[in-house]
Amino acid sequence: MSDDTGYTPPKVWTWNKEFGGRFASINRPIAGPTHEKPLPVGRHPMQLYSQGTPNGVKVTLLLEELLALGHKGAEYDAWLIQIMSGDQFSSGFVEVNPNSKIPALVDRSGPEPIRVFESGAILLHLAEKFDAFLPKTPKERAECMSWLFWQMGSAPFLGGGFGHFYAYAPVKIAYAIDRFAMEVKRQLDVLNRHLSEHEFMTGGEYTIADMAIWPWYGGLANGLLYGAGEFLSVHEYTHVRRWADGIASRPAAQRGRMVNRTFGDPASQLRERHDATDFETRTQDKIGGG
């Protein structure tokens, strides 16, 4: 099957601002800030600037798990960055993350603030800082790092590849959807085969590798991500679903998934988190207000 779009690449590409579908207003071929606006700073050691997408959930999941273990230094303020409104292009956000992507973290627990950007880097920074959810032996640590970086390399095929062309692209292109669907199903098979022999990604220990993979592939396996469950026959990946359900049942994961969430049932949203009691005392203004 071929798709005749009538498009021939020009000799030199130029930016067409009118094309791009849902993300046309925020996608651009240059970096840097578009407007001056400082980032807010709360009272906790960790200042997170994010939104409840899969990449954002990775970090809030870990922070909630750390707090559940009693690590008070992991207390955090989670400030909502509305990516569709271009908040990630403010001068303050670009100063923390020059790549203008969520999540971004400022660790203010020491004598000088430390910026950390890219979700995998944030997970590793926090796991090392609190000596938690990171295996101790060289063999298991290497396994954890391998799966953590597997997720970093694989998820763009799922998100920017399959997810974009299946759910968001203004034009449905069979070649693009088929190409990325094939790769995502291969990735699910990689996970399914591995999890058929392991409780978690590194064996019997729950680690940051699980926390990195779960928001993307757990959501996909449960048919939530992109509404593509039937299309990708996710029921076939029984071991991935078992693993995903196990993590979803953890109270810290349930809390982490709520933070900075701006979609779905309003009862599942905590748009900003500044104290542990916010989960219990949130009002309709907090979960649905502007």
N, C-alpha and C positions, 0 to 999 in steps of 0.2 A: 504494500500500500504506500502511496506517495501523496504528499500534500502540495499542490501547486498553488503557492501563495503569490506567485508573480513577482517575487522579490529577488533582486540581484544585488549583492553587496556592492556599494560604491567603492571607488578606489580609496577614498579617505572618508572615514566615518565622521558624521557630525551629529550633535545632540538634537533630537526632535522632542521638544518639551511637551508636545501635544499627545505623544504616544507613551504608553506605559500602564494603562489600565488603572487599577485601584491605587497603585503606588506612585503614579506619575508625579504627584505633588511633592514627594519626599525623596525620590531617586534623582541623583545628579552625578555627573562624572568628575566632580571636584570635591575636595575635603575642606575642612575649616568651618568656622561658625557662620551662621546667617544672621544672628542677632545677639545683642548684649543682654545677658541675664545671668546673675550668679546663682549657684546652687544653694538651696537651703541646708542648714546644718542643725541637727538635733543634739540631744544630750548624751547619746550612747556612744560606746567606743567604735562601733561599726556603722558607717553611713552608706546605705545602699541606694542606688539610683537605677530604677528598673521598671519593667512592666511584666505582667504575669504570662508571658509567652513561655514555651518550653525552655529556652535559654535562661530566662529569668527565674523560673521555678527551680532550676538546679541549685541556685544559691540560697534561696529562701528555705528550701528543703534542708540543706546542710545546716544553715543557721538554726533552724528549729530543732534539728536533731542534736546539735551541740548544746543548746539550752536545755533540752530534755535530759542530757547527761550531767547537767549541773555546771556547765562552763559559763559563768556569769559574764565573763569578758566577751562573750559572743552576742551580748545584747545589742540590738540594732534598731535604727530608724530606717524604714523602707519608704523612700520618696517615689511617687509615681512619675514616670517619664512617659508621656503620651507620644508614642512614636509616629502615629498618623498625623499628629499636630506639629511634628518637627521639633519637639522639645530636645531631642538628642543633638540638635545643631546649635544650641545655645552656647555662649562663650564659656559658661561655667562647666557644662557637660564636656565640651571639646577639650577643656583643660584637663579633665580627669581621663577621658578616653578620646584621643585624637582620631580614632576610627569611627566615632559617632554611632556606636551600637550599644544596646543594652545587653547585659547588665554592666554596671561599673561600681566599684567599691572604693571608699576611702577609709583606710584603717587609721583611726585617730587614737589608738591605745598607747602609742609611744610618744617620745619627745617631739617628733615631727610627723605630719601626715604621710601616709604611704598610699599612693594610688595603685589600684590593681584593675586591669581591664582584660576582657575575654573570659568567658565563663569557666573554662578549664583552669586558667591561671588563678582565678578567684578560689575555686574549689581546692586547688593544691595549696595555695597560700593559707587558707583557713585550716585545712587538715594538718598541715605542718605546724602551724602556730599553736594549735590546741592538742596536738598529738592524738588525733582521733580519726577513725574511719580511714586509716591508712595502714596497710599491713607493715609489720615490723621486720619480717625476714626478707632477705634480698630476693628470693624466688617469688614470693607472694607480692612483694612491692612491684617487681617488674611486671607481673601479670596485671596488677591493678593499673599501672601506668600504660600498659599496652592497650587495655580496654578503654581507658580514659581517652587516649589519643585516637583510638579507633572511632570513638564517637565524634571527636572533633573533625576527623576526616570524612566520616560517612554521612553525618546529618545534613550537610549542604545538598547532597543528592536527594534527601528526603524533603527538606524544606524549600530551598531555592530552586530545586529541580522538580521533583514530582508535585509537591504541594503547590508551587506557583502555577505550573502548567495545567494541573488538574482542577484547582479550585479558583485561581485568581486571574489567570491570563485573559486578556480581552478577546483573544482568538484561540479556539481549541485546535491544537495541532496534534494529530494522531501520532506522528513520529516522535514528538517530544514526550507526550504522555506515555506512550509505549516504552520508549527508551528508559525513562526514569522509573516507571512501574516495574520493569524487569529488574532494575538495580535494587530498588527498595525491597522487592520480594527476595532477592538474593541475600540482602542484609538480614532480613527477618529469618531466613533459613540459617545463616551463620549463627545468629543468636539462639535460635531454637535448638540447633544441634549442640551448642555449647551448654545451654541450660538444661538439656536432657540429662547431663551428667554432673551438674553443679547447682547448688541451691542459689548462690549468688554468682556474680561475674568472676570473682576471684576464688570461688569455692564455697566454704561455709561462713565466710565473713562478709558482712554488709559494709561496703566501702563507697568512696566517692565515685568509683567507676559505675556502680549501680545508680547513684544519684545523677550522674551525667546522662546516662542512657535512658532511664525511666521516663522523664518528661516527654521525650520524643517517641521512643519505640513502645513504651508502655501505653501511651495514649493512642498510638496507632493500632496496637494489638487489641485494644478494647473498643475499637471502632469509633473513637472520639475525634481523633485528629483528622481534619479535612473531610469528615464524613465519608471516609473511603474504606470502611471496614468490609462491606460487601464486595466492592470493586476489587480489593486486594485479597479477598478470601482469608481474612485474618484468623478465622476460626481454625485454620489448619495448623497454626503455630501454638500448639497447646502448652508447650513448656514456657514460651514467652508469656503467655497469658497467665499461667500459674505464678510466675515470678512477678509480673506486673500487679496482679491482684494482691500478692503478699505485701508489696511495698505500699500499695494504695490503702491497705488496712492499718498502716502505722499512723498514730495520731500526729506525729511531727510532719509526716508527708501530707496529711490532710490539711494541716495548718499552712504548710509551705505553699501548697497549691492555691490557697486563697489569697495570699499576699500580692498586692499590685494587680490583681485580676480585674479586668474591665469588661468581661463578656460572660454570657451564660446567666444562670439563675442569680439574681441579686443576693440571695442568701449565701452564695458561694464566693462572694467578693468581699475582700477587705482592701480597699483601694490604696490606703496607706497604713503602715503599721509602725507605731511609735512606743508601744508598750504591750507586754504579754496579755494584759487584760483587755486589749482591743478586740480580741477574738470573742470575748464574752459580753462586752458592753457596747459593741458597735451599734449604731443607730441607722435608720434608713438614710439619713444624710451622709453617713460615712460610706455606706455600701452602694448608694445609687446617686448621690448628689454630684453637682458639678464643681 
